[in-house]
Amino acid sequence: MKDTILPELRLKKNEERRLRAGHLWVYSNEVDTAATPLKSLQAGQQVKVCDQRGNTLGFACVNPNTLICARLYSFGRHPQLDAGLIRARLALALAWRAEYFDASCYRWVYGESDGLPGLVVDRYFDVLVVQITSAGMELLKDSILDALTGLVKARVVLLKNDTPARELEGLASYTETAVGALPDTIDVVENQARFEVPLAKGQKTGWYYDHRLNRQRLSTYAKDKRILDVFSYVGAWGIQALSAGAKSLLCVDASNTFLDVALQNAKQNRYADAIETQAGDAFEVLKQLQTENRRFDIVILDPPAFIKRRKDIREGSQAYQRINRLAMKLLEPGGLLVSASCSHHLSAGQLESEIRKAAMKNRQPLQIIEQGHQGPDHPIHPAMPETEYLKAFFCRLLPGY
């Protein structure tokens, strides 16, 4: 397909500046709807994006029904996102991960950062989990699956298309096994620890690869320590701490099902005698542990996003402060708090501020000794702050003074 026959998406005057800086999204209020009848375009259709004068800025998949009405896949060299380009970009992303990681367990594709907006692929050896979040990628689903299975020998490919982002794109929510028969659990190896993860019934794509290096960093502090892992899911943080020599582990999560998996994972790694679990609301469990006068050497806070939308910033920020206050009260002097957030709308500076406020209100001075980020299989697009979301602070609690 030649670029001359693509429909044109023309922008208003001066609305191209962000794209010329490298950003990949076009918002509907930036489109000159007099020159481009936006609503006449089909969701997922490929278009040529132009400035007000008609100069080509790039090529994108469009969705006229959403605020983000176009997602660029090329700034000019590739007019069409076709099977060949999809395969080339998947191969490029795979080559980097295969070179960097010892085990074939990683996020293979991270959307815009890998040149494939609206696509996420996680790899668990010969099991692939695919998540499509844009109308453009949904139309290309067959080409994506063909390219994935052509590049690796996949025993199972799961389409886990149940994220709320699909609703914004006008896409149906579904989970479907595209290749093979889906097992109840799959194997993951991370930092030399082995885990079994529930895939179909697990959270998101099954595992949170983004914290891999932060969990590795924690291991340097874990020897002989008593660990409290809050929002533990299936025990990734705590069990890796046990592997590094921690004395004991308490996992707290709202789900008994996931805590049972954590127990199995501890058993698989030969730490069944070192782990206990407690199900319940994290805020209430931490209050209960304080009442029981429990104390820990390391407390890990890795909550779900308290701020999912911009309008949630005030309430979510207060939630981060409250959970950090509760966690600090359970730490021994000199203990370590690992406080993380996956909320894109909360910057690292804002999380640091909430941790500081929590310490001041508790009258517990602390030091920030390290700061962690998302791992290299979640690369940040330098023109898109939206691709940077994960932050973690390693904080040492000091005696009161």
N, C-alpha and C positions, 0 to 999 in steps of 0.2 A: 504494500500500500504506500502510495506517495503522499507526502505531507500536503500537497496542493489540494487533495480531495477531502481532507479532514475538515469537519465543521470548525468554524472559528469561534473562539471565546475571547471577546475583546474587553479590555479593562478600561475603567475610567482614567482620566488624566491623573498622573502621578501615583497611581495605585500599583505600578510595577516595581517600585523601589525595593520592596521586601524581596521580591522574586529575583531581582538583579543581584541582591546580596546573598542569594543561595537558598532562600526558604522555598519549600515545596508546596505550600498550600495557598489556594485562592479562596477568599471568602465571598459569599454571594453579594454582599453590599459593595464589593469592589468591581463588580461587573457592570459594564455599560449595557443595560438591558434594551436600550433603544437600538443599539447596533447588533446586539446578540440577544435574541429572544430566548433567554435561559430556559424557560419552562418548556420550550419546544424540543430540547435535547433529552435523550434517553439516559436513565441512570446507568452508569458504567461505560457510556460511550466515550471513545477517544477523540480528543479535540486538539486543535492548535491554539495555544494561548498567545495573544498579541497585546501590545500596548495600544494606546489610543490612536496612534498613527498607523497601526497595522503591522508594525515590526514584530517578527516572531520572537517570543520569549522562551518557548518550550512547548512540550507536549504533555498532555495530562488525561486522566480518566475523570469524567465529570459526573456529578450527581446534583441535578437542579433542585432537589428537595431538601438539601441540607445546608447548614451554615458554611461548612467547609465544602464548597461546591466543586472544587477541582483539586486533584493531587497530582503533581508533576512527577513523571518518571524519566524525563529527559529534558535537557536544556537545548537540544537541537540536533544532536548526532543521531538520535534514534526516533524517527517519527512515529513508529508503531511499537507498542508493547506486545510482541508476538511470542510464539513458542521458542524461537531462537534466542531472543533477548532474555526471556525468563530463565532459560537453561543456563545462559552465560552468566547471569547474575547469581543464580543459585550455586553454580560451580565456583565462582569467585569467593562467595561467602563461605562455602564448604572448605575450600583450600586453606583459608586463614584459620578456621577453627581446628581443622585436622592437624595443622602444623603446630598450633599452640597447646592443645589439650592432649594429655596422655590417653585418656579414655574417650570413646565416642559418645560422650554425654555432654550436651551443650545446647544453647540456643543457636540454631543454624541460621535463622533469618530473623532480623529485628527491623522489620518494616522499612521506613524511610531511610534509616541509616545504612541499609543494605540495598538501596535502590529499588525496593519493592513495596511501595506504600500500601498499607492495608493487609500485609501478610506477616504472620509469625509462624515459625516452624521450630519446634523443639525436638531434639534427637535423644533417644535412649537406646544406644547400640543399634539394633535393627528394628526399632519401633519409632515411628514418626508421629508427632502430634501437630496438626495443622490448624491454624486459626485464621479465618478470613474475616476482615472487619470493614471492607469497602465494596461497593457495588461493582467497581471496575475489576477487582480481583475475583469476585464471585463469578463474573462472566468468563474468566480465564481459568476457572477451577480445573477443568480437564487438562489443560496445558501444564498447569502447575503440578498436578499429580503425575503426569507423564514424565516431566522433567525430574521430579524428586526420585521416582522409582527407576529412572534411567541412570541416575548418578550414584545411588546406593542400593544395595540389595535389602529392601525393606520387607520384613516379615509381616508387619502390621502398619497401616496408615490410618490414623483416626482423625476425622474432621470434627474438631470440638468447637463448633460454631454456635456457642451459647452465650457469648459475651453481650452485655447491654449495648455496646457500641454498634452492634448490628441493627438494633432497633432504630437508632438515629439515622442509619443509612436506608431504612425501609426494607431490611432484609429479615427473612424468617430465622428463628432460632432453632438449631437442630444439632444433634450429635450423630455421626454416621461413621461406620467402619468402612473405609473405601477399599482397603486391601487386607486380606487375611482375616483371622478370628481374634477378637479382642480378649486378652487374658484379664483375669481379675486384678492382677498386680504386674508391675514391670520393675526391672532392676535398674538401679542408678548407682554409679560410683562417683564419689566426690571427695577429694582430699584423702584418698585411700580408705575411706569408710564406705560400706555397702548398705544400700537401703532397698526396701521394696515399697512401691508407691501405688496407691489405688488410682487408676487412670480415669476411667469413665466417671467415677464418683468422687474423684479428688478435686482439689481447688484449681481453678483456671486450667493450665495445661499440665497439671500434675506435680510439678516441682518448681522451685524458685531458684533457678540457676544464677540469678543476678547477685545473690549474696555470697557466692562461692569464696571469693577472696576475703571477705569480711569474716566468714566462718574460719577460714584458714588463719587469719590474723588473731582471732580469739584463742586459737590453740596455743599460741605462745604464752598466754597468761593462765592456762587452765590447770596446770599440774597441781594436784593435791587440793583443789578448790571444790567448795560446795556450790553447785550451779542451780539457779532458778531460771528456767526457760519459759517465758510468758508468750502466749499466742504461738505455741510450739508446733502446731500442725502435726507432722509425723516425726518430729524430733531431730531435724537436720542440724540445728545449732548445738543442742545439748549432747547428742550422741557423738558428734565430732569432738566436743570438749572431753567427753569420757575417753575417746580414742587418744587424746593428748595427755591423759593422766589425771583427769578430774576425779575427785573422791566420790562425789554423789551428784545426782541430778533429780530435780523435780520439774516435770513438764506440766504446764497449765494450758488448757485449751477448752473452748466451749463445746467441742465435739468428743463424745466418748468413742465414737468410731475411729477418729484420727488418733486419739490417745492409745487405743488398742493397737493400731499400726505402729505407733512409736514404741510400744512395749515389744512388739515383734522385731522391730529394727534393732532395739537394744540387745535382744536375745541373739539375733543373727550376728551381731558384732561382739558377742560374749560379755555383755554388760548387764545381764538381766538382774543381777543382785544389786546393782548400783542405781537403779532408776525407780522412781515412784511417779504417779500421775495424779492429777486432781482436775476434775471437770467442773466448769462453771464460768460465769462472767468474770473476766480478768480483774476488773475493778473490785468486785466483791471478794474474790479469792485473795487478792493482795491485802485487803482490809482484814480478812480472817487470819491470814498468816501473821500479820502484825499483832493481832489479839492473842495469838498462840505464842507470841514471842519468838517466832522463827527468824533466823538470821542466815545470810548467805554471803559468800565471798564474791560471787559474780551474779548479777541479774541481767538477763537479756530481754529487751523489749523490741519485738518485731511485729507490730500490730498491722492489721489491714489498714487501708487508706481511711483515715478519719476525715479527710477532705477530698471528696470526689468531684465537687463542683466549686467554682469560685465563690459562690454564695455561702458555702459551708466554712469559709476560712476562719471566721471568728469562733464559731462553736467548736470546730475541729481543733483549732490551736489550743483552746482551753482544755480539750480532752487530752492532747499530748502533754500539757503541763500537769494535769491531774494524775495521769498514769505514771509520769516520771516522779512526781512527789511520793506516790505510794511505793514505787520501787526503791527509791533512795532510803526510805525508812526501814527497809528490810536488809540493807547492806551493813556489813561490819565496817568499822573505820579502816580505811585503806582498801576497801573493796572496789570492785570495778562494775560500772554500769555501762552496758552497751545499749544505746538508744537509737532506734532506726525509724525511718519513715519512707514509705513508697508513694506519698502524696505529691504529685507534680506541683500542685498549687501551694505547697509549703516548701520554701527554699531552705537550703542548708543553714543560712543565716537565721531564718525564722525558727527552725528547730533548735538551733543553738540557743536562741533567745528564750525559748520556752523551757529548756533544760536549766538555763541560768536562773530564771524566775522560780522554778521549782526548788532549786537549791537554796535560794535566798529565803523563800517562804518557810522552808524546813530548817533554816539556819544550819545548813550542812554545806560547808565550802567544798568545792571540787575543782579538779583540774581536767581539762581536755587533753588527753595524751596522744590520741590518734583520730583521724577522720577517714572513714571508708566511703567508697562509691560503688556503683554498679560495675560488674565485671566486664572483661574485654569481649565477651560474646554479646554484650549489649552496648555496642559502640555509640557514642554521642555524635550526632550530626552537628557540626559546628555552627550552622546557620539556623538550627532548630532547637531552641531550648526545651521544646516539648519532648525531645528524646532523652533528656536528662531528668531523672525523677528520684533516684535512690540515693539516700544519704544515711550514714551511720556514725555516731560519735562514741568513742571509747573514753569514758570519764572515770577518773579515780577520785573516790570520796576521801576527804581529809578529816581529821579530828576537828571538832568544833573549836573555834577561837574567836 
